[in-house]
Amino acid sequence: MSLAYDIVIVGGGIMGTSTAYHLLLSSPDLKIAVAEKDPLYTYASTPLSLGGVRIQFSLKENILISLYAQEAYGRFEEEMAVGEEKPFIHYRREGYLFLIEEAGREAAEAALAFQRQIGGEVEWWSPEKIRSRFPVLSTEGFCGGTFGPRDGYLDPYAVLMGYRAKAKSLGAEFRADEVAEVLRSRDKVEGARLKAGTELKAGVVVNAAGAWAGAVARTAGVEIPVVPIRRQIFAFKPATPVGESLPLVIYPSDLYFRPETGGLILAGKSLPEDPVTFDLSWQKERFEEILWPELARVVPAFESLKLVRGWAGLYETNTLDHNGLIGPWPELKGFYLINGFSGHGVQQAPAAGRHLAELILGKTPSLDLSRLNPRRVLEKQPLPEIGVV
């Protein structure tokens, strides 16, 4: 069986649904199919993430993307309403606090100045100010920190469901099936074949497959540097409550934590040895042997705690430079990428989806994100970003 569409989107996660929403917002008559092999989103990266939103990056494009995210998520619940139903994303602007050691001070101050120049609100906090504002934190070994007062975190699953429901209400057709192959004829795409056998014919195919993006691209004869890397998150309850009005705190070692409802704390750490895999198993020992000692160093109240649960999720990591690939693949007409966000997908989805929709529709982009074009993969021109966690 063969069905005709204007656009086929491979992947109904946050990037695919944001793209579908922005396409239909601009062009309501488009016929769009979104193929999602995991309709319950059991393995999707977004629901398994911490849902942070920050402007504390060093690359101009990433800062602009996050500035827009702060704006977009501020009005998200109103914009994604379907009839009387509104998503509740629990967007909390509690801030991001990067703790800085002396060795990293110069780079942190340079990044802070650049973020301010572009319009971001970021402050340098002395150890005394950190302790005054958040008495539970110890600043021993740190020369200060950078604090983004408009940064924060939200419910990532609610955001995903908000985009999905809105895109569906605007006419996007969601198909619970896996794309087995992106169809092409010489140098242009012709659609996608589903695992069940149905062919979705279209002149535009969007690869929004997240951690599976590399595999999807290969079915079209395209190689992109996107791989799945397993990261682990742990939820624990300290014996002494620390309150919910805390920022998302990030150590120089890439350890991070934030409060969650019910007195829980969510924590994780990116490690160089984290494997390239689709295996979502998690290890209690990782928390006990690596994270717990570091957590207790900065928050003495964490010396006594109860590990409640843990889970693993996948970073769709762009091994070239850890920045998003947004735009057409130069060697295959009609094939568009929105991949490789390397753990920053939730905060980059509003701007990335809008930008790709604008490119597909031939509109002038609202933000100049041209350097994120996938052409840099072929040219082997990575973009520098020191704010990857």
DRENDO-1510 file (C-alpha; in Angstrom, 1 decimal, always signed):
<recs>
REC; n; res; u; v; w
REC; 1; MET; +0.0; +0.0; +0.0 .
REC; 2; SER; +1.2; +3.5; -0.8 .
REC; 3; LEU; +0.0; +6.8; +0.7 .
REC; 4; ALA; +0.9; +10.3; -0.4 .
REC; 5; TYR; +2.0; +13.1; +1.8 .
REC; 6; ASP; +3.8; +16.4; +1.5 .
REC; 7; ILE; +6.3; +15.7; +4.3 .
REC; 8; VAL; +7.2; +12.5; +6.2 .
REC; 9; ILE; +8.8; +13.0; +9.7 .
REC; 10; VAL; +10.7; +10.0; +11.0 .
REC; 11; GLY; +10.4; +10.2; +14.8 .
REC; 12; GLY; +7.6; +11.6; +16.9 .
REC; 13; GLY; +9.8; +12.7; +19.8 .
REC; 14; ILE; +10.3; +16.4; +20.8 .
REC; 15; MET; +12.1; +17.4; +17.6 .
REC; 16; GLY; +9.7; +15.7; +15.3 .
REC; 17; THR; +6.6; +17.0; +17.0 .
REC; 18; SER; +8.1; +20.6; +17.3 .
REC; 19; THR; +8.8; +20.5; +13.6 .
REC; 20; ALA; +5.4; +19.2; +12.7 .
REC; 21; TYR; +3.7; +21.9; +14.9 .
REC; 22; HIS; +5.7; +24.7; +13.4 .
REC; 23; LEU; +5.2; +23.5; +9.8 .
REC; 24; LEU; +1.4; +23.3; +10.3 .
REC; 25; LEU; +1.3; +26.6; +12.1 .
REC; 26; SER; +2.7; +28.3; +9.1 .
REC; 27; SER; +1.1; +26.1; +6.4 .
REC; 28; PRO; -2.1; +24.5; +7.7 .
REC; 29; ASP; -2.8; +22.7; +4.4 .
REC; 30; LEU; +0.3; +20.6; +4.5 .
REC; 31; LYS; -0.3; +16.8; +4.7 .
REC; 32; ILE; +2.2; +15.5; +7.2 .
REC; 33; ALA; +2.9; +12.0; +8.5 .
REC; 34; VAL; +4.9; +11.4; +11.7 .
REC; 35; ALA; +6.2; +7.8; +12.1 .
REC; 36; GLU; +7.0; +6.8; +15.7 .
REC; 37; LYS; +8.0; +3.3; +16.5 .
REC; 38; ASP; +7.6; +3.8; +20.2 .
REC; 39; PRO; +4.2; +5.4; +20.7 .
REC; 40; LEU; +4.3; +5.1; +24.5 .
REC; 41; TYR; +7.7; +6.9; +24.4 .
REC; 42; THR; +9.2; +4.2; +26.7 .
REC; 43; TYR; +12.7; +4.6; +25.2 .
REC; 44; ALA; +12.5; +8.2; +24.1 .
REC; 45; SER; +15.2; +10.5; +25.4 .
REC; 46; THR; +13.0; +13.5; +26.3 .
REC; 47; PRO; +10.8; +11.8; +29.1 .
REC; 48; LEU; +14.0; +10.4; +30.6 .
REC; 49; SER; +15.8; +13.7; +30.8 .
REC; 50; LEU; +16.0; +16.4; +33.6 .
REC; 51; GLY; +14.3; +19.0; +31.4 .
REC; 52; GLY; +16.8; +21.9; +31.9 .
REC; 53; VAL; +16.7; +25.2; +30.1 .
REC; 54; ARG; +19.8; +27.4; +30.2 .
REC; 55; ILE; +21.5; +30.1; +28.2 .
REC; 56; GLN; +24.9; +29.3; +29.7 .
REC; 57; PHE; +26.6; +28.1; +26.5 .
REC; 58; SER; +29.7; +29.5; +24.7 .
REC; 59; LEU; +28.4; +29.2; +21.1 .
REC; 60; LYS; +26.3; +32.1; +19.8 .
REC; 61; GLU; +23.8; +29.9; +18.1 .
REC; 62; ASN; +23.2; +27.8; +21.3 .
REC; 63; ILE; +22.7; +31.0; +23.4 .
REC; 64; LEU; +20.2; +32.4; +20.8 .
REC; 65; ILE; +18.4; +29.0; +20.8 .
REC; 66; SER; +18.1; +29.0; +24.6 .
REC; 67; LEU; +17.0; +32.7; +24.8 .
REC; 68; TYR; +14.1; +31.7; +22.5 .
REC; 69; ALA; +13.4; +28.6; +24.6 .
REC; 70; GLN; +13.0; +30.8; +27.7 .
REC; 71; GLU; +10.5; +32.9; +25.8 .
REC; 72; ALA; +8.7; +30.0; +24.1 .
REC; 73; TYR; +8.3; +27.9; +27.3 .
REC; 74; GLY; +6.9; +30.9; +29.1 .
REC; 75; ARG; +3.9; +30.9; +26.8 .
REC; 76; PHE; +3.9; +27.2; +26.0 .
REC; 77; GLU; +0.8; +26.2; +28.0 .
REC; 78; GLU; -1.3; +28.8; +26.3 .
REC; 79; GLU; +0.0; +28.1; +22.8 .
REC; 80; MET; -0.3; +24.4; +23.0 .
REC; 81; ALA; -3.9; +24.4; +24.3 .
REC; 82; VAL; -6.3; +22.2; +22.4 .
REC; 83; GLY; -9.8; +23.4; +23.1 .
REC; 84; GLU; -10.1; +23.6; +26.9 .
REC; 85; GLU; -7.1; +21.3; +27.5 .
REC; 86; LYS; -3.8; +22.8; +28.4 .
REC; 87; PRO; -0.5; +21.0; +29.1 .
REC; 88; PHE; +1.0; +21.8; +32.5 .
REC; 89; ILE; +4.8; +21.8; +32.1 .
REC; 90; HIS; +5.7; +23.0; +35.6 .
REC; 91; TYR; +8.2; +25.5; +34.3 .
REC; 92; ARG; +10.3; +26.7; +37.2 .
REC; 93; ARG; +12.8; +29.5; +36.8 .
REC; 94; GLU; +15.0; +28.5; +39.7 .
REC; 95; GLY; +18.2; +29.2; +37.8 .
REC; 96; TYR; +21.3; +27.3; +36.8 .
REC; 97; LEU; +24.4; +27.5; +39.0 .
REC; 98; PHE; +27.7; +26.4; +37.5 .
REC; 99; LEU; +30.3; +26.0; +40.3 .
REC; 100; ILE; +33.7; +27.2; +39.1 .
REC; 101; GLU; +37.2; +26.2; +40.2 .
REC; 102; GLU; +40.1; +28.6; +39.8 .
REC; 103; ALA; +41.4; +26.7; +36.7 .
REC; 104; GLY; +38.2; +27.3; +34.9 .
REC; 105; ARG; +37.6; +30.9; +36.0 .
REC; 106; GLU; +39.0; +32.7; +32.9 .
REC; 107; ALA; +37.0; +30.6; +30.5 .
REC; 108; ALA; +33.8; +31.0; +32.6 .
REC; 109; GLU; +34.2; +34.7; +32.8 .
REC; 110; ALA; +34.7; +35.0; +29.1 .
REC; 111; ALA; +31.6; +32.9; +28.4 .
REC; 112; LEU; +29.6; +35.0; +30.9 .
REC; 113; ALA; +30.6; +38.3; +29.1 .
REC; 114; PHE; +29.7; +36.8; +25.7 .
REC; 115; GLN; +26.3; +35.6; +27.0 .
REC; 116; ARG; +25.6; +39.1; +28.4 .
REC; 117; GLN; +26.6; +40.7; +25.1 .
REC; 118; ILE; +24.0; +38.6; +23.3 .
REC; 119; GLY; +21.3; +39.5; +25.7 .
REC; 120; GLY; +21.4; +36.8; +28.3 .
REC; 121; GLU; +21.0; +37.4; +32.1 .
REC; 122; VAL; +24.0; +35.7; +33.8 .
REC; 123; GLU; +25.8; +36.8; +37.0 .
REC; 124; TRP; +29.1; +36.1; +38.6 .
REC; 125; TRP; +28.6; +35.0; +42.2 .
REC; 126; SER; +31.3; +34.9; +44.8 .
REC; 127; PRO; +31.5; +32.0; +47.2 .
REC; 128; GLU; +30.0; +34.3; +49.9 .
REC; 129; LYS; +27.0; +35.1; +47.8 .
REC; 130; ILE; +26.4; +31.4; +46.9 .
REC; 131; ARG; +26.4; +30.5; +50.6 .
REC; 132; SER; +24.2; +33.4; +51.5 .
REC; 133; ARG; +21.6; +32.5; +48.8 .
REC; 134; PHE; +21.8; +28.7; +49.2 .
REC; 135; PRO; +23.1; +27.9; +52.7 .
REC; 136; VAL; +23.0; +24.1; +52.0 .
REC; 137; LEU; +25.8; +24.5; +49.5 .
REC; 138; SER; +29.5; +24.3; +50.5 .
REC; 139; THR; +31.8; +26.4; +48.3 .
REC; 140; GLU; +35.1; +24.8; +49.5 .
REC; 141; GLY; +37.4; +24.4; +46.5 .
REC; 142; PHE; +35.4; +26.8; +44.3 .
REC; 143; CYS; +36.3; +30.4; +43.5 .
REC; 144; GLY; +32.7; +31.3; +42.6 .
REC; 145; GLY; +30.0; +30.4; +40.2 .
REC; 146; THR; +27.9; +31.7; +37.2 .
REC; 147; PHE; +24.2; +32.0; +37.9 .
REC; 148; GLY; +21.5; +32.3; +35.3 .
REC; 149; PRO; +18.4; +33.7; +37.1 .
REC; 150; ARG; +16.1; +33.1; +34.1 .
REC; 151; ASP; +17.3; +29.5; +33.6 .
REC; 152; GLY; +15.3; +26.7; +35.1 .
REC; 153; TYR; +13.7; +23.3; +34.5 .
REC; 154; LEU; +10.4; +21.8; +33.5 .
REC; 155; ASP; +8.5; +18.6; +32.9 .
REC; 156; PRO; +9.9; +17.3; +29.7 .
REC; 157; TYR; +7.3; +14.6; +29.1 .
REC; 158; ALA; +4.5; +17.2; +29.4 .
REC; 159; VAL; +6.3; +19.3; +26.8 .
REC; 160; LEU; +6.5; +16.4; +24.4 .
REC; 161; MET; +2.9; +15.6; +24.9 .
REC; 162; GLY; +2.0; +19.2; +24.5 .
REC; 163; TYR; +3.7; +19.4; +21.1 .
REC; 164; ARG; +2.2; +16.1; +20.0 .
REC; 165; ALA; -1.3; +16.9; +20.9 .
REC; 166; LYS; -1.1; +20.3; +19.3 .
REC; 167; ALA; +0.5; +19.0; +16.1 .
REC; 168; LYS; -2.2; +16.3; +15.9 .
REC; 169; SER; -5.0; +18.9; +16.4 .
REC; 170; LEU; -3.5; +20.9; +13.5 .
REC; 171; GLY; -3.7; +17.8; +11.2 .
REC; 172; ALA; -0.5; +15.9; +11.6 .
REC; 173; GLU; -1.1; +12.1; +11.2 .
REC; 174; PHE; +0.8; +10.0; +13.7 .
REC; 175; ARG; +1.6; +6.5; +12.6 .
REC; 176; ALA; +2.7; +3.9; +15.2 .
REC; 177; ASP; +5.3; +2.1; +13.1 .
REC; 178; GLU; +9.0; +2.0; +12.4 .
REC; 179; VAL; +10.6; +3.4; +9.3 .
REC; 180; ALA; +12.5; +0.6; +7.8 .
REC; 181; GLU; +13.9; +2.6; +4.9 .
REC; 182; VAL; +14.1; +6.2; +3.6 .
REC; 183; LEU; +13.3; +5.9; -0.1 .
REC; 184; ARG; +15.4; +7.7; -2.6 .
REC; 185; SER; +15.8; +7.9; -6.4 .
REC; 186; ARG; +19.3; +8.9; -7.3 .
REC; 187; ASP; +19.9; +12.3; -5.6 .
REC; 188; LYS; +16.4; +12.9; -4.1 .
REC; 189; VAL; +14.1; +11.4; -1.5 .
REC; 190; GLU; +10.8; +9.8; -2.4 .
REC; 191; GLY; +9.4; +9.0; +1.0 .
REC; 192; ALA; +9.8; +6.2; +3.5 .
REC; 193; ARG; +8.8; +2.6; +3.8 .
REC; 194; LEU; +7.4; +1.4; +7.1 .
REC; 195; LYS; +8.2; -1.9; +8.7 .
REC; 196; ALA; +4.7; -3.1; +8.2 .
REC; 197; GLY; +5.2; -2.5; +4.4 .
REC; 198; THR; +3.3; +0.7; +3.8 .
REC; 199; GLU; +5.1; +3.3; +1.7 .
REC; 200; LEU; +4.7; +6.9; +2.6 .
REC; 201; LYS; +5.4; +8.9; -0.5 .
REC; 202; ALA; +6.7; +12.4; -0.1 .
REC; 203; GLY; +9.2; +14.9; -1.6 .
REC; 204; VAL; +10.5; +15.9; +1.9 .
REC; 205; VAL; +11.7; +13.5; +4.6 .
REC; 206; VAL; +12.8; +14.8; +8.0 .
REC; 207; ASN; +15.1; +12.7; +10.1 .
REC; 208; ALA; +14.0; +13.4; +13.7 .
REC; 209; ALA; +14.8; +9.9; +15.0 .
REC; 210; GLY; +16.9; +11.1; +18.0 .
REC; 211; ALA; +19.3; +8.4; +19.2 .
REC; 212; TRP; +18.3; +6.3; +16.2 .
REC; 213; ALA; +19.1; +9.1; +13.7 .
REC; 214; GLY; +22.3; +7.5; +12.5 .
REC; 215; ALA; +20.6; +4.2; +11.6 .
REC; 216; VAL; +17.8; +6.0; +9.8 .
REC; 217; ALA; +20.2; +8.1; +7.8 .
REC; 218; ARG; +22.1; +5.0; +6.7 .
REC; 219; THR; +18.9; +3.6; +5.1 .
REC; 220; ALA; +19.1; +6.5; +2.8 .
REC; 221; GLY; +22.8; +6.0; +2.1 .
REC; 222; VAL; +23.8; +8.9; +4.3 .
REC; 223; GLU; +26.4; +8.8; +7.1 .
REC; 224; ILE; +26.0; +11.3; +10.0 .
REC; 225; PRO; +28.1; +11.3; +13.2 .
REC; 226; VAL; +25.2; +10.7; +15.6 .
REC; 227; VAL; +25.4; +7.9; +18.1 .
REC; 228; PRO; +23.4; +6.8; +21.2 .
REC; 229; ILE; +25.3; +7.3; +24.4 .
REC; 230; ARG; +23.8; +6.0; +27.6 .
REC; 231; ARG; +23.5; +8.5; +30.5 .
REC; 232; GLN; +22.1; +7.6; +34.0 .
REC; 233; ILE; +19.9; +9.6; +36.4 .
REC; 234; PHE; +19.3; +8.9; +40.0 .
REC; 235; ALA; +16.5; +10.0; +42.3 .
REC; 236; PHE; +17.2; +10.1; +46.0 .
REC; 237; LYS; +15.8; +11.6; +49.2 .
REC; 238; PRO; +18.2; +13.2; +51.7 .
REC; 239; ALA; +17.7; +12.5; +55.4 .
REC; 240; THR; +17.6; +16.3; +56.0 .
REC; 241; PRO; +15.3; +18.0; +53.5 .
REC; 242; VAL; +16.9; +20.8; +51.5 .
REC; 243; GLY; +13.8; +22.4; +50.0 .
REC; 244; GLU; +12.6; +22.7; +46.5 .
REC; 245; SER; +13.7; +26.2; +45.7 .
REC; 246; LEU; +17.2; +25.3; +44.5 .
REC; 247; PRO; +18.8; +25.9; +41.1 .
REC; 248; LEU; +20.1; +23.2; +38.9 .
REC; 249; VAL; +23.7; +22.9; +40.1 .
REC; 250; ILE; +26.5; +21.8; +37.9 .
REC; 251; TYR; +30.0; +20.8; +39.1 .
REC; 252; PRO; +33.2; +21.3; +37.0 .
REC; 253; SER; +33.3; +17.4; +36.8 .
REC; 254; ASP; +29.9; +17.4; +34.9 .
REC; 255; LEU; +28.0; +16.2; +37.9 .
REC; 256; TYR; +24.6; +17.9; +38.2 .
REC; 257; PHE; +21.5; +17.8; +40.4 .
REC; 258; ARG; +18.2; +19.6; +40.9 .
REC; 259; PRO; +15.3; +19.2; +43.3 .
REC; 260; GLU; +12.1; +17.4; +42.3 .
REC; 261; THR; +8.7; +17.4; +43.9 .
REC; 262; GLY; +8.1; +15.2; +46.9 .
REC; 263; GLY; +11.5; +16.1; +48.5 .
REC; 264; LEU; +13.4; +14.2; +45.9 .
REC; 265; ILE; +16.7; +15.2; +44.3 .
REC; 266; LEU; +17.6; +14.2; +40.7 .
REC; 267; ALA; +21.3; +13.8; +39.9 .
REC; 268; GLY; +23.5; +12.6; +37.1 .
REC; 269; LYS; +27.0; +12.7; +35.7 .
REC; 270; SER; +28.4; +12.4; +32.2 .
REC; 271; LEU; +31.4; +10.2; +32.1 .
REC; 272; PRO; +33.9; +9.6; +29.3 .
REC; 273; GLU; +33.4; +5.9; +29.5 .
REC; 274; ASP; +29.6; +6.1; +29.0 .
REC; 275; PRO; +29.0; +3.5; +26.3 .
REC; 276; VAL; +27.6; +3.8; +22.8 .
REC; 277; THR; +24.6; +1.6; +23.2 .
REC; 278; PHE; +20.8; +1.3; +23.1 .
REC; 279; ASP; +20.9; -0.6; +26.4 .
REC; 280; LEU; +18.9; +1.3; +29.1 .
REC; 281; SER; +20.0; -0.6; +32.1 .
REC; 282; TRP; +21.3; +1.4; +35.1 .
REC; 283; GLN; +23.8; +0.7; +37.9 .
REC; 284; LYS; +23.2; +1.4; +41.6 .
REC; 285; GLU; +27.0; +1.2; +42.1 .
REC; 286; ARG; +27.6; +4.2; +39.8 .
REC; 287; PHE; +25.7; +6.4; +42.3 .
REC; 288; GLU; +27.2; +4.9; +45.4 .
REC; 289; GLU; +30.8; +4.9; +44.2 .
REC; 290; ILE; +31.0; +8.0; +42.0 .
REC; 291; LEU; +28.1; +10.5; +42.4 .
REC; 292; TRP; +27.4; +10.2; +46.2 .
REC; 293; PRO; +30.9; +11.3; +47.4 .
REC; 294; GLU; +30.9; +14.3; +45.1 .
REC; 295; LEU; +27.3; +15.3; +46.0 .
REC; 296; ALA; +28.2; +15.2; +49.7 .
REC; 297; ARG; +31.2; +17.4; +49.2 .
REC; 298; VAL; +29.1; +20.3; +48.1 .
REC; 299; VAL; +25.9; +19.5; +50.0 .
REC; 300; PRO; +26.8; +18.1; +53.4 .
REC; 301; ALA; +23.1; +17.2; +53.9 .
REC; 302; PHE; +23.6; +14.6; +51.2 .
REC; 303; GLU; +25.9; +12.5; +53.3 .
REC; 304; SER; +22.8; +10.7; +54.6 .
REC; 305; LEU; +20.2; +9.8; +52.0 .
REC; 306; LYS; +18.1; +7.1; +50.5 .
REC; 307; LEU; +18.4; +6.1; +46.8 .
REC; 308; VAL; +14.9; +5.8; +45.6 .
REC; 309; ARG; +15.3; +4.8; +42.0 .
REC; 310; GLY; +17.4; +5.3; +38.9 .
REC; 311; TRP; +17.0; +5.1; +35.2 .
REC; 312; ALA; +19.0; +5.4; +31.9 .
REC; 313; GLY; +18.3; +7.5; +28.9 .
REC; 314; LEU; +20.1; +8.1; +25.6 .
REC; 315; TYR; +22.0; +11.2; +24.4 .
REC; 316; GLU; +21.8; +11.5; +20.6 .
REC; 317; THR; +25.4; +12.6; +20.5 .
REC; 318; ASN; +26.9; +14.4; +17.6 .
REC; 319; THR; +30.5; +13.2; +17.8 .
REC; 320; LEU; +31.7; +15.9; +15.5 .
REC; 321; ASP; +31.1; +18.8; +17.9 .
REC; 322; HIS; +28.1; +18.0; +20.2 .
REC; 323; ASN; +26.0; +20.7; +18.5 .
REC; 324; GLY; +22.7; +20.2; +16.6 .
REC; 325; LEU; +22.5; +19.4; +12.9 .
REC; 326; ILE; +19.6; +21.4; +11.5 .
REC; 327; GLY; +18.9; +21.7; +7.8 .
REC; 328; PRO; +19.1; +19.9; +4.5 .
REC; 329; TRP; +21.6; +17.2; +3.7 .
REC; 330; PRO; +23.6; +18.7; +0.8 .
REC; 331; GLU; +23.9; +15.4; -1.1 .
REC; 332; LEU; +20.3; +14.3; -1.0 .
REC; 333; LYS; +17.5; +16.6; -2.1 .
REC; 334; GLY; +14.5; +16.7; +0.2 .
REC; 335; PHE; +16.3; +15.0; +3.1 .
REC; 336; TYR; +16.4; +17.2; +6.2 .
REC; 337; LEU; +18.1; +16.6; +9.5 .
REC; 338; ILE; +17.2; +17.8; +13.0 .
REC; 339; ASN; +19.6; +15.6; +15.0 .
REC; 340; GLY; +22.6; +15.5; +17.3 .
REC; 341; PHE; +21.6; +17.8; +20.2 .
REC; 342; SER; +23.8; +15.8; +22.6 .
REC; 343; GLY; +21.6; +16.1; +25.7 .
REC; 344; HIS; +20.2; +19.5; +25.0 .
REC; 345; GLY; +17.1; +18.6; +23.0 .
REC; 346; VAL; +14.4; +19.8; +25.4 .
REC; 347; GLN; +15.7; +23.3; +25.6 .
REC; 348; GLN; +16.6; +23.5; +21.9 .
REC; 349; ALA; +13.4; +22.0; +20.5 .
REC; 350; PRO; +11.3; +25.2; +20.2 .
REC; 351; ALA; +13.9; +27.1; +18.1 .
REC; 352; ALA; +15.2; +24.0; +16.2 .
REC; 353; GLY; +11.7; +22.9; +15.1 .
REC; 354; ARG; +10.8; +26.4; +14.1 .
REC; 355; HIS; +14.1; +26.9; +12.2 .
REC; 356; LEU; +13.8; +23.6; +10.3 .
REC; 357; ALA; +10.1; +24.4; +9.4 .
REC; 358; GLU; +11.2; +27.8; +8.0 .
REC; 359; LEU; +14.0; +26.2; +5.9 .
REC; 360; ILE; +11.6; +23.5; +4.5 .
REC; 361; LEU; +9.0; +26.2; +3.6 .
REC; 362; GLY; +11.5; +28.5; +2.1 .
REC; 363; LYS; +10.9; +31.3; +4.7 .
REC; 364; THR; +13.5; +33.7; +6.0 .
REC; 365; PRO; +14.7; +32.1; +9.3 .
REC; 366; SER; +13.8; +34.0; +12.5 .
REC; 367; LEU; +17.3; +33.2; +13.9 .
REC; 368; ASP; +20.5; +33.0; +12.1 .
REC; 369; LEU; +21.4; +29.3; +12.8 .
REC; 370; SER; +23.1; +28.8; +9.4 .
REC; 371; ARG; +26.3; +27.5; +11.0 .
REC; 372; LEU; +24.4; +24.5; +12.3 .
REC; 373; ASN; +23.8; +23.4; +8.8 .
REC; 374; PRO; +24.7; +19.7; +8.3 .
REC; 375; ARG; +27.1; +20.7; +5.5 .
REC; 376; ARG; +29.8; +21.1; +8.2 .
REC; 377; VAL; +29.8; +17.3; +8.6 .
REC; 378; LEU; +31.0; +16.9; +5.0 .
REC; 379; GLU; +33.4; +19.8; +5.4 .
REC; 380; LYS; +34.7; +18.4; +8.7 .
REC; 381; GLN; +34.3; +21.8; +10.3 .
REC; 382; PRO; +33.3; +21.4; +14.0 .
REC; 383; LEU; +31.9; +24.3; +16.0 .
REC; 384; PRO; +33.5; +24.9; +19.4 .
REC; 385; GLU; +31.2; +24.6; +22.5 .
REC; 386; ILE; +32.5; +24.4; +26.0 .
REC; 387; GLY; +29.1; +24.3; +27.7 .
REC; 388; VAL; +28.4; +20.6; +27.0 .
REC; 389; VAL; +27.3; +18.6; +30.0 .
</recs>
